[in-house]
Amino acid sequence: MPASTTQAPTAAAPREKRGRSLRARWRRWWSARLPRTNTLELTQRNVYILPTGAGWMLALTLLVLLVASINFQLNLGYLLTFLLAGSVAVSVYLCHATLRGLSLRLLAPEPQFLGAGAQLQVHLHNPGRATRYGIAVAVRGSSHQQWAWADVPGQGSATVQVAFAPMRRGLQGVPLLKLETRYPLGTFRVWALWRPSAQVLVYPRPETPAPPLPAAESRADGSGPARARSVGEFDGVRAYRRGDPLKLVVWKKAAKSLATGSNDLVSRDSQQAQRQDLWLDFAAASLQSPEARLSRLTAWVLQADRLGADYGLRLPGREIAPDHGPAHRRRCLEALALC
């Protein structure tokens, strides 16, 4: 007896695994049949409908009511049965019409960092006069499926934000999206599948906590050898002058001055900084894993951008000259994502 009880689960496990594999293969095959497009119009050819669990239970209840009415010749039983059956028949049309005729458009997704939830903005347009209620949009096949709900007014539009968690860095396609509604009775489930053609750029995950920036390097054309220093130290400072950019103000020293009761502000010496370059080098990340090095470089890029420093990026086979600003930050992050 003990041997038979231990063998039963092991025999059922391969069958369950094969069943999951068949379902996954079926979903991949079905998804591959869908054309890639950033706009989609829902028609009777790409909208599907099936009863829900509550719908099957209602059908069983109607069957019991019909058998009881026939057996006992209950006129009120006939009335109740056919009244409920008529309501269900009308709900089939209303439920299917909630999705049928909608126009979908995916807005261009913004780049995201690995590990942070990306947001896909889906624009829904309703050309009809009636309001479409209870429309849900989600990423199909995600482990934690989160539905975004919206009501689309008649001859109006609505925008929903769908959560999407990328699993790797780089340029990747937007996953398969699913639209669903169970309006008005919840007895039928109407759904449609959408395969967008857009791609989203995923930056590497920044290392936390962010390590200190590497030491700056002296320029080859400098007037003399300058001591390498870390950008975070701010050892070359001078008194604040009216008109200095705010990014040159040493806020750490300013906070200490204000705490002691003095209002003396100091700024970084831009002339000294011009004799040095801050290079964020892949070889200087001093980590074993290439992904860990990219993660550290990402943290350095964000830190140098917050400090307003000029910084360059060195990657295998590519070098980005020192610069600053949002465009330079984006260029460096794109290079790290596609490295």
N, C-alpha and C positions, 0 to 999 in steps of 0.2 A: 504493500500500500504506500509506504513513503516514497518508493522509487517512482511509482506512477504519478504521484502528485508533483514531483519535481520535474518530470519530463513534459507535462502538459504545457507550462508556459514557454519552455524552449521550443516546442513544436509550433506554437502559435506565433512566436516572434518572427520567424522568417516569412510567414504568410503576411503578417502585418507590414513587414518591411517591403515585400514585393508589391503590396497594394499601394503603399505610399510612392514607390518608384513608378508604378504605372500611372498614378494620378499626376505626378510631376512631369512625366514624359508627355502625357496628354495635354497638360497646360502649356508646355513649351511648344508643342506642335500647333496648338490653337493660337497661341500668341504670335508665332511666326507667320500665320496666315493674315494677320492684320497689317494693313499698310501703315507706314510711318508718315504722320502728318501732324502739324501743329494746329490745324483747324479741323473740326469734324462737325457734321450735321447728323443728328440722330433721326433715323427713319425706321419704318417697320422692318427693314432688312438687317439692322444692327442693334435692335432693342429686343431683349428676351424677357420672358415672363414665366414664372412657375409658382405654385402654391407654397406658402410657408407652413411651418408646423401648426400654427393656429388655423390656417386655411384647411389643412387636412382634418383637423379636429372638428371644424365647423361642418365639413362635408359629412363626416361620420354622424354628427348630431342631426343634420338634416335627413340622413338616411333612416336613423332611428325614429325621428318624428314622422316620416312618411310611412314607415311600416306600422307604427302604432296607430296612425290615423286610418290606414286601410283596414287594420285588424278590428278596431273599435268603431269605425265609421264616424269619425269625429270631424264635423265640418269646420269647427274652429281650428282643429289640428291641421287640416288642409290649408286653411287660410294662413296660419302662421308659417307653415313649411314653405309655401310658394311665395309668401312675402319676403322671407329671408333669402330664398333662392334668387328672387328677382333683384334684391339688394346686392347679392354677391355678383350677379351677372353685370349689373351696372358698375360695380367697383372694378371689375376686370377692365372695362373700357377706360374708366377714369385713371386707373393706375398706369396703364400703358400709355395713355395720352399725356401723363405728367412728364415723361421723358421724350416722347416722340415729338419732333419738331424743334428741339433745342439746338442752338448753335454753340459750339465750344471753341475756345481759343486759349492757347497756352502763352502767357507772357514770357519774355526771355528771362531765364533764371539767372540770378546773380551768383558770382563765385562764392564758395563757402569753404570753411575750414573743416578738415576731417575731425569727426567727433562732435561737431555742432550740427544741430538739426537744420537742414535746409528747408526753405519754404518755396513751394511751387504755387504760383498764382494762376488760377484757372478762371477765365472770364466766361460767364454763362449769359446767353442772350435769348430772350423769349419773344418770338415774333407774334404770338397769339395774344388775344385780349384777356384770357383768364390767367390768374396767378398760378404758378407752379409751386406747390408746397412740398416740404420735406425731402429735398434733393440732397443726397450725400455723395461726397467724393473722397476717395482714399487711394493709397498705393496698394495695388494688388500683390498679395504674396508676402507682405512684410510680417515679421514676427509679432510686432506690436501695432496692429492696424488701428489707426486713428482716423475717424471720419470727420470731415468738415461739412457742416450742414448749412443750407441756404434755402431761402424762399425767393423765387424769381418773379417779380411783378409782371403784369401783362404789358406787352410791348416795351419792356424794360430789360435791365441787365443787373447782374450781381457778380461779385468776385469773391472766390473762396481761396483760402491759403491751405495747401495740403502739406503736411509734414513729411519729410523725406530724409532718411539717415543714410548718407553714403558710407560704403564699407571700405573704400580704398581711395587713394589720392589720384589725381590726374583728370583727364578729360573723359567723361563717360556719359552715356545716353540716359535720358530721363526714363524711369521705370514705367511699367504698364500701369495705367490708371483705370479705376473702376468707378462707375456712377451707379447709384442705386436709389430706389424709393419704394416705400410700402404704403403710400397714401392711396386711398383714404382709410381703409379698414384694417390694414396690416395682414390681410389674409393672402395677399399675393406679393411676390417680390419681383420687381422689374429692374433689370440691370443692363448696362452696356459697358463694353471694354474699349479703351482708347490707348493707342500706342504712339506717343508724340515722337517727333523727329528731332527735337531740340536736345542739346547737350549742355551739361553743367560742368564747370571747372572746379575741382576740389583741391584746395591748398593742403599741404602737410599739416599735421597737428602740431601746434607750437608746444615746445617743451615747457613744463611748469614744475617748479618755479623757474623763471627765466634766468639763465646763468649770466654772469657779468660779461660785458662786451670785451672782445679781444683788444689788445694794445694797438694803437694807431701806428702806421708805418711812415717813416720820413720820405718825402718826395725826392726823387733823384735829382731834380733841378733846383733843390732848395739852396739857400745861401750858405748853409752850414749844417753839420750834423745836429739834428734835434732829438731830444730824448723821447723814446716811445712812451706813450702814456695811454691810459684807458680813457675813453670818452666819458665814462661815468664819474671820473675823479674831479674834472674841472679845475686842474691846478693852475692853468693860465687864465687869470681873471684880472679885471680892472674895475675901477669905479664906474657906476652906471652913468651914462650920458643920455640927456634928453634926445629922444628919437631912436634909441637902440631898439631893434626888433625884440618882441617879447620872447622869441625862442632863444635869444642870447642871454637872457636873465637867468642867473643861477638861483633857482627857487629854493633849493635846500639851504644855501647860505642866507638867502633872504628870510626864510622862516626862522632861522636861528637869530638873525639880527632883530627881527620884530619881537621875538620872545624875550630878548634881553632889554627891550625898550628903545633900541636905536632903529632908525629908518634908513640905514645905509644899505643900498642895493649894489650888487656887483654884477658884471656881465662877463661873458667869456671873451677872451682876446681873439677876435676873428683873424687878426694878422698872424698870430701864432698858429691858429688852427689851419690857416691856408698852407702852412708848410708841411702838413701831415695829412695822410689819407687813412681812412678807416676801411679796411678790407675785411669782408666776411668770407673766409676761405673754407671750402669744403674739406681740404686737407687739415685745417687747423681745428676742426670740431672735436678731435681726439676722442672719438667713439668708434666702437667696432662695427655696429650695424649701419649700413647706408641710410636706412629710414630714420634711425636715431640722429644721424648727422643732419639730415634734411630738417628734422623737427627742431634741432638746435638752431640751425641757420634761420628758420622761420621765426623763432623767438627773437633772434638777434635783429632781424629786419624790422620787426614790430617795435622793438625797444629803441633802435636807432632812429626810426621814424618819429616816435614820440619825443625823443630828445631834439629833433630837428637837425641832426648831424648829417653831413655828407658822407655817404657810405657806398662802397662798391661790392660786387658779389662775384666770387670766383667759383665756378662749377667745372666738373670734368667736361672739357670740350667747349666751354663758353665762359665769357667774361663780360660783366656789365660795369661800365665806368662809374666812378663815384658821382653821385647826384643826390637830390633830395626832392621831396614833394609827393603828392598822391600818385602821380603818373609813374614815378620811379619806383615807389612802393609796389604798385600793381605789377610793373614789369618784372621786378625781382620775385614776387610771389608766383607769378605765372611760370617763370623759369624753374623755380623749385618744384612746382606741381608737375611739370612736364619733364623733369630731369630723369 
